[in-house]
Amino acid sequence: MARRCSQPSSVDIQFVVCRNNADYEASLEIGKIYRSIRDDDAMANGLMRIVDESGDDDAFAASRFYPIDLPKPIEDVLLAV
């Protein structure tokens, strides 16, 4: 269910680390940092919207990821990419 996302505000973005890529080895890498976009409907269903390198987002089980806090300079660099 890939959807092109509009430009989210910085308060809607969280960074997460993938901890389980079972059945999605081609899409997710364990240990990789991903941007997650807040989506209340997805969260209500145990899902998380993850942005890939193309800028598209897909919904995956939230349990596949661990939220992390990054220093502001690192966030700025990752958001600029």
Order of alpha helices (4+ residues) and beta strands (2+ residues): beta-beta-beta-alpha-beta-beta-beta-alpha
